[in-house]
Amino acid sequence: MPIFSLANKESELRAFALLLFLLAGYSVANIFIGPFLPAFVGLVLPAALLTFFFPRAGFFASVVMTIVFERFYTLSPLVVGDTEYKLYALDAILASAFFSVLVLAVQEGRRLSRLRVSDMLFGAFLVWSIGIFFGGLIASPEMSLATAFSTLKNYVFYGMLFFFVSYTIRSRDEVFFFAKVFLGGVALATTFLALGIIRGGGLWTEYTPLSTAGTRFLAFPHAFTFSLAFLAIFFSAPFWFSDKKRKAVLLWFLTVLAVGIVGSLMRHLWLGISGAIVFGLLFFPSEYKRIFFRMSLPFISVGASVLVIALSTLSLFPQSDVRNDLRRTTEILSERIFSIGNRYDESLAWREGVWASALGEFGNNPLFGIGFGAQVPVELGDYRSYVEVRNMHNSWLALLIQTGLIGALLFASFLFSLFVTLFKTFSKDAFFMAAKYSVLGLIVFQCLIFFSQPYLETNLLGIFFWITLGLARVLVDIPKSARPRASALPIEP
């Protein structure tokens, strides 16, 4: 019986551990062998069945697998004979979890009166997206059905994580447990940073080649989750740093995360983190601002020490290999930083061309947009190609152009309503306030970086946005709970 609220903590934790084992085995098989049917049937299907009885355990396991194995868990298709189906392990687990919670909701008889304005606005956006898809089937027979369906899935299916999280994570303690699960997954992923440094290049970085000189030591998806973890800890520091031992551990963890983020050479992540921190300094309470500055001092000290050592080395050993390595590293970082505003940078020029072409098509039908599955022509010098609108490396622009002003307005209204409601919510509980400012900072961060990459169009990236919004919805209701709800998971107070 899929009623996780009545499950004892031992059963749910055992299910979580078993799901990690099954799904990790599937992901490792994809890395070394590639997608093949026996692995899906023997590992993913049993995991999906177990998830039906423990939906929250399946969700937590999927979060960890996405952080650690990224595309080998989320984008490995189901292969039957010579045919590939865009059914991923992530899809199977989430579908089972969603259906389980739907059954539970019917059993519990939750009323619509509990819905907020933000819930209804997001529901309207989902309905609108479904209408755009079916409208395209009728009005635009030339559209790519596979691409259109994939876009619909990214918006609607993965978007259902917002409702799933807000329904299944019901208390302060469960938010705390999820935070530990997420940070634990990122801690496991630091192994890839160590491997990247040892190998002289990160694993799986070939999927996101650089437009400038340099070598990534960490793949883009890992750098993204590192950024989420870094900001989550940074914005909730007053809670986490109340214990001296935990503070020391987390400062080291933040340092490792910072090294990985810099070593990924992902410029938009650097800008997004900077923007989110500036937002926190401007709008968060004064006690948060003070601890932000205190947290920054060790990083500034370490940075200054490294700079002094580097300059001393350059002066004392002008002909050494160390000098050449330091100079090369400095040149690479400088080029990545200063190329941000260089319109002649290859990746930026490509974006500009795609955006201009897509906006031209959008002008023909701005109210309803151009629909899903469309392509636009792009000409840049000798480069001639048709580019899918969903891959224009700007999630907000893609959403506007595909769903029109109506769809964009519905989504913007939903996001604004949820954000403002959470911002105004208050509690005397220290962890709640830390979680509140952490989630607000993460929303700002993701809203900023979505201007630079196809996050909402890529499941291994986009799901964290829907999860963040779901957590925001949870936090909105927690202070109004008359009493803590039962938790099936062990949480430290």
Backbone hydrogen bonds, N-H to C=O, Kabsch-Sander energy under -0.5 kcal/mol:
donor,donor_aa,acceptor,acceptor_aa,energy
3,I,1,M,-2.6
4,F,2,P,-0.7
6,L,3,I,-1.7
7,A,3,I,-0.5
7,A,4,F,-1.0
12,E,8,N,-1.9
13,L,9,K,-2.4
14,R,10,E,-2.3
15,A,11,S,-2.2
16,F,12,E,-2.3
17,A,13,L,-2.4
18,L,14,R,-2.4
19,L,15,A,-2.6
20,L,16,F,-2.2
21,F,17,A,-1.9
22,L,18,L,-2.5
23,L,19,L,-2.7
24,A,20,L,-2.2
25,G,21,F,-2.0
26,Y,22,L,-1.8
27,S,23,L,-2.2
28,V,24,A,-2.7
29,A,25,G,-2.0
30,N,26,Y,-1.9
31,I,27,S,-1.8
32,F,28,V,-2.1
33,I,29,A,-2.7
34,G,29,A,-1.5
39,A,36,F,-0.7
40,F,36,F,-1.3
41,V,37,L,-2.8
42,G,38,P,-2.8
43,L,39,A,-1.8
44,V,39,A,-0.9
44,V,40,F,-0.7
45,L,40,F,-2.0
47,A,43,L,-1.3
48,A,44,V,-2.6
49,L,45,L,-2.3
50,L,46,P,-2.4
51,T,47,A,-2.1
52,F,48,A,-1.4
53,F,49,L,-0.9
53,F,50,L,-0.6
54,F,50,L,-1.6
58,G,54,F,-2.0
59,F,55,P,-2.1
60,F,56,R,-2.6
61,A,57,A,-2.4
62,S,58,G,-2.1
63,V,59,F,-2.0
64,V,60,F,-2.0
65,M,61,A,-2.6
66,T,62,S,-2.4
67,I,63,V,-2.1
68,V,64,V,-2.4
69,F,65,M,-2.5
70,E,65,M,-0.6
70,E,66,T,-1.0
72,F,69,F,-2.2
73,Y,70,E,-1.8
74,T,70,E,-2.2
75,L,71,R,-2.2
78,L,85,Y,-2.2
79,V,77,P,-0.6
80,V,78,L,-0.6
80,V,83,T,-2.6
81,G,79,V,-0.5
83,T,80,V,-1.9
85,Y,78,L,-3.1
87,L,85,Y,-2.7
88,Y,86,K,-0.6
89,A,73,Y,-0.5
90,L,73,Y,-0.9
92,A,88,Y,-2.1
93,I,89,A,-2.3
94,L,90,L,-2.5
95,A,91,D,-2.8
96,S,92,A,-1.9
97,A,93,I,-2.3
98,F,94,L,-3.2
99,F,95,A,-2.3
100,S,96,S,-2.2
101,V,97,A,-2.2
102,L,98,F,-2.2
103,V,99,F,-2.2
104,L,100,S,-2.1
105,A,101,V,-2.9
106,V,102,L,-2.0
107,Q,103,V,-2.2
108,E,104,L,-2.9
109,G,105,A,-1.8
110,R,105,A,-1.1
114,R,111,R,-1.4
115,L,112,L,-2.1
120,M,116,R,-2.0
121,L,117,V,-2.5
122,F,118,S,-2.3
123,G,119,D,-2.6
124,A,120,M,-2.2
125,F,121,L,-1.9
126,L,122,F,-2.4
127,V,123,G,-2.3
128,W,124,A,-2.5
129,S,125,F,-2.5
130,I,126,L,-2.2
131,G,127,V,-2.3
132,I,128,W,-2.5
133,F,129,S,-2.0
134,F,130,I,-2.3
135,G,131,G,-2.6
136,G,132,I,-1.9
137,L,133,F,-1.5
138,I,134,F,-1.3
139,A,135,G,-3.0
140,S,136,G,-2.3
143,M,140,S,-1.9
144,S,373,G,-1.6
145,L,143,M,-0.8
148,A,144,S,-2.7
149,F,145,L,-2.7
150,S,146,A,-2.1
151,T,147,T,-2.2
152,L,148,A,-2.3
153,K,149,F,-2.5
154,N,150,S,-2.1
155,Y,151,T,-1.9
156,V,152,L,-3.2
157,F,152,L,-0.6
158,Y,153,K,-2.3
160,M,156,V,-1.1
160,M,157,F,-0.9
161,L,158,Y,-1.8
162,F,159,G,-1.9
164,F,160,M,-2.5
165,V,161,L,-3.0
166,S,162,F,-1.8
167,Y,163,F,-1.3
168,T,164,F,-2.5
169,I,165,V,-2.2
170,R,168,T,-0.9
175,V,171,S,-1.8
176,F,172,R,-2.2
177,F,173,D,-2.2
178,F,174,E,-2.3
179,A,175,V,-2.2
180,K,176,F,-1.9
181,V,177,F,-2.4
182,F,178,F,-2.9
183,L,179,A,-2.6
184,G,180,K,-2.2
185,G,181,V,-2.1
186,V,182,F,-2.2
187,A,183,L,-2.3
188,L,184,G,-1.9
189,A,185,G,-1.7
190,T,186,V,-0.9
190,T,187,A,-0.8
191,T,188,L,-1.6
192,F,189,A,-1.6
193,L,189,A,-0.7
194,A,190,T,-1.9
195,L,191,T,-2.3
196,G,192,F,-2.2
197,I,193,L,-2.2
198,I,194,A,-2.4
199,R,195,L,-2.8
200,G,196,G,-1.2
201,G,196,G,-1.5
202,G,216,R,-3.1
205,T,202,G,-1.1
207,Y,204,W,-0.9
208,T,205,T,-1.5
217,F,263,G,-2.6
218,L,263,G,-0.5
223,A,219,A,-2.4
224,F,220,F,-2.3
225,T,221,P,-2.0
226,F,222,H,-2.4
227,S,223,A,-2.1
228,L,224,F,-2.1
229,A,225,T,-2.4
230,F,226,F,-2.8
231,L,227,S,-2.5
232,A,228,L,-2.5
233,I,229,A,-2.3
234,F,230,F,-2.5
235,F,231,L,-2.9
236,S,232,A,-0.8
237,A,234,F,-1.0
239,F,236,S,-1.5
240,W,236,S,-1.8
241,F,237,A,-2.9
242,S,239,F,-1.3
243,D,240,W,-0.9
247,K,243,D,-2.4
248,A,244,K,-2.2
249,V,245,K,-2.1
250,L,246,R,-2.6
251,L,247,K,-2.2
252,W,248,A,-1.8
253,F,249,V,-2.3
254,L,250,L,-2.9
255,T,251,L,-1.9
256,V,252,W,-2.2
257,L,253,F,-2.5
258,A,254,L,-2.6
259,V,255,T,-2.2
260,G,256,V,-2.2
261,I,257,L,-2.5
262,V,258,A,-2.4
263,G,259,V,-2.8
264,S,260,G,-1.1
265,L,262,V,-1.4
266,M,261,I,-0.7
267,R,265,L,-1.0
269,L,266,M,-0.6
270,W,266,M,-1.4
271,L,267,R,-2.1
272,G,268,H,-2.4
273,I,269,L,-2.6
274,S,270,W,-2.2
275,G,271,L,-2.7
276,A,272,G,-2.4
277,I,273,I,-2.3
278,V,274,S,-2.3
279,F,275,G,-2.2
280,G,276,A,-2.2
281,L,277,I,-2.5
282,L,278,V,-1.8
283,F,279,F,-2.4
284,F,280,G,-2.2
288,Y,285,P,-0.8
289,K,285,P,-1.7
290,R,286,S,-2.4
291,I,287,E,-1.6
292,F,288,Y,-2.1
293,F,289,K,-2.0
294,R,290,R,-2.1
295,M,291,I,-2.5
296,S,292,F,-1.6
297,L,293,F,-1.1
299,F,295,M,-0.8
300,I,296,S,-2.6
301,S,297,L,-2.8
302,V,298,P,-2.7
303,G,299,F,-2.6
304,A,300,I,-2.6
305,S,301,S,-2.5
306,V,302,V,-2.7
307,L,303,G,-2.2
308,V,304,A,-2.4
309,I,305,S,-2.7
310,A,306,V,-2.6
311,L,307,L,-2.6
312,S,308,V,-2.5
313,T,309,I,-2.5
314,L,310,A,-2.3
315,S,311,L,-1.8
316,L,312,S,-2.7
317,F,313,T,-2.4
320,S,317,F,-1.5
324,N,320,S,-1.6
325,D,321,D,-2.6
326,L,322,V,-2.7
327,R,323,R,-2.5
328,R,324,N,-2.3
329,T,325,D,-2.6
330,T,326,L,-2.5
331,E,327,R,-2.3
332,I,328,R,-2.4
333,L,329,T,-2.5
334,S,330,T,-2.4
335,E,331,E,-2.5
336,R,332,I,-2.3
337,I,333,L,-2.3
338,F,334,S,-2.9
339,S,335,E,-1.5
340,I,337,I,-1.3
341,G,338,F,-0.6
342,N,339,S,-1.1
343,R,341,G,-0.8
345,D,342,N,-1.9
349,A,345,D,-2.8
350,W,346,E,-2.1
351,R,347,S,-2.1
352,E,348,L,-2.4
353,G,349,A,-2.0
354,V,350,W,-2.4
355,W,351,R,-3.0
356,A,352,E,-2.1
357,S,353,G,-1.9
358,A,354,V,-2.6
359,L,355,W,-2.6
360,G,356,A,-1.6
361,E,357,S,-1.6
362,F,358,A,-2.4
363,G,359,L,-1.7
364,N,361,E,-1.4
365,N,362,F,-1.5
369,G,365,N,-2.0
370,I,401,I,-2.8
371,G,402,Q,-1.3
374,A,371,G,-0.5
376,V,387,V,-2.4
378,V,385,S,-3.0
380,L,383,Y,-2.2
383,Y,380,L,-2.5
384,R,382,D,-0.5
385,S,378,V,-2.0
387,V,376,V,-2.7
389,V,374,A,-2.2
391,N,388,E,-1.6
392,M,389,V,-1.5
395,S,450,F,-2.2
395,S,453,Q,-1.1
396,W,450,F,-0.7
398,A,394,N,-2.6
399,L,395,S,-2.3
400,L,396,W,-2.2
401,I,397,L,-2.8
402,Q,398,A,-2.3
403,T,399,L,-2.4
404,G,400,L,-1.8
405,L,366,P,-2.4
406,I,367,L,-1.8
407,G,403,T,-1.4
408,A,404,G,-2.5
409,L,405,L,-2.4
410,L,406,I,-2.3
411,F,407,G,-2.3
412,A,408,A,-2.8
413,S,409,L,-2.4
414,F,410,L,-2.1
415,L,411,F,-2.7
416,F,412,A,-2.6
417,S,413,S,-2.5
418,L,414,F,-2.4
419,F,415,L,-2.5
420,V,416,F,-2.6
421,T,417,S,-2.1
422,L,418,L,-2.3
423,F,419,F,-2.5
424,K,420,V,-1.9
425,T,421,T,-0.7
425,T,422,L,-0.9
433,M,429,D,-2.0
434,A,430,A,-2.2
435,A,431,F,-3.0
436,K,432,F,-2.8
437,Y,433,M,-2.3
438,S,434,A,-2.0
439,V,435,A,-2.7
440,L,436,K,-2.4
441,G,437,Y,-2.2
442,L,438,S,-2.2
443,I,439,V,-2.3
444,V,440,L,-2.2
445,F,441,G,-2.5
446,Q,442,L,-2.5
447,C,443,I,-2.4
448,L,444,V,-1.8
449,I,445,F,-2.3
450,F,446,Q,-1.6
451,F,448,L,-1.4
452,S,449,I,-2.1
453,Q,449,I,-0.8
455,Y,453,Q,-1.9
458,T,455,Y,-1.8
461,L,458,T,-1.5
462,G,455,Y,-0.8
462,G,458,T,-3.3
463,I,459,N,-1.9
464,F,461,L,-0.9
465,F,461,L,-0.5
465,F,462,G,-1.1
466,W,462,G,-1.6
467,I,463,I,-2.2
468,T,464,F,-2.1
469,L,465,F,-2.4
470,G,466,W,-2.1
471,L,467,I,-2.5
472,A,468,T,-2.0
473,R,469,L,-2.0
474,V,470,G,-2.0
475,L,471,L,-2.6
476,V,472,A,-1.6
477,D,473,R,-1.0
477,D,474,V,-0.7
478,I,474,V,-1.6
480,K,477,D,-1.1
481,S,478,I,-1.7
491,I,489,L,-0.5
